[in-house]
């Protein structure tokens, strides 16, 4: 089907009318050249339905489950990771493997509850084979879903775990060790780059200046800012 034909198929009123019992996958533009405009979705539910049948990039052919996100839909804090790994692909839930368990502990260390205080998602909703970094085209194809999630959840603070999350959301290509712990304003939103928990698993040093120590500094900074913006 040509891009033009897809464009004409992509009628927002029809999309808005789709329900869980009535997903119309043919209405999702399968070419990433076809935009999904801001305001397309009125809740997370149809985003999830569409991600689960999405073929906007080739990751749609190899996924078991799309991993759309989970947590409090009114959370003040949104965490954006890179892409699902094997455990996430199998379960359809973000950050449930070893890195996810460490992320839970990091959140707990500043009394943040993953279910209550946070919404967790990823730049890419489908697992790249072999856990490779998603390509620029894959990131671009999936980005409208993320932008809609951010618009609907409207978090006070966005945490970006690792360089792929920072680049995927803001376009900032600087190395994560350079920019972690510093606030970035993106689209009027407060965003904080932090190290990816998987990096901490590979480099578990707790020494001053080491990855775990840096994470502890950064998560305390985030907690303090959250208390400030919520007070
Ligand atoms: N790593 C990520 O970036 N996201 C996940 O959901 C799991 C591991």
Boltz pocket constraint, residues with backbone or C-beta under 6 A from the ligand:
constraints:
  - pocket:
      binder: B
      contacts: [[A, 67], [A, 81], [A, 82], [A, 83], [A, 84], [A, 85], [A, 88], [A, 93], [A, 94], [A, 95], [A, 96], [A, 97], [A, 99], [A, 100], [A, 121], [A, 122], [A, 161], [A, 198]]
      max_distance: 6.0
